């Protein structure tokens, strides 16, 4: 009986998670990062170096492909001296 309920729960979980997509970087955040970076006259690579991340991370954030990470967003805010996250 235990194994059948486990497989039932597993199937239920599969069905629930099937349709979910990861959050992507919102358009406002992409634009805010790009705008702040351009204001500071930094390249994506220079910004990445400032926050100790790979340039690819900055590219993903600016293209909207990244999954938002609050730690990285916090580092970006400090490096760029700009508030990127909306008013909570």
C-alpha positions, 0 to 999 in steps of 0.5 A, a space after each residue: 500500500 505504501 508504494 502505490 501511494 508513493 507513486 500516486 504522490 509522485 505522479 501528482 507532483 509531476 503533473 503539478 510541476 509540469 506546467 511551471 516555468 522559472 521566473 525570468 528577469 522582468 523587462 523593467 529590471 533588464 532595462 534598469 540594469 542596462 540603463 544604470 550600466 550605460 550611465 556608469 560607462 561600463 561594459 557587461 564584462 566590466 560590470 561582471 568583474 565588479 560584482 565577481 560574476 561571469 560576463 555571461 551572467 550580465 548578458 543573461 540578465 540584460 537579455 532576460 534569460 536569467 532566473 532572478 537571483 536576489 543576491 546577484 541583483 543586490 550586488 548589481 545595485 551596489 555596483 551600479 549605485 542604483 535601485 533595481 528592485 521595485 518598491 516593496 
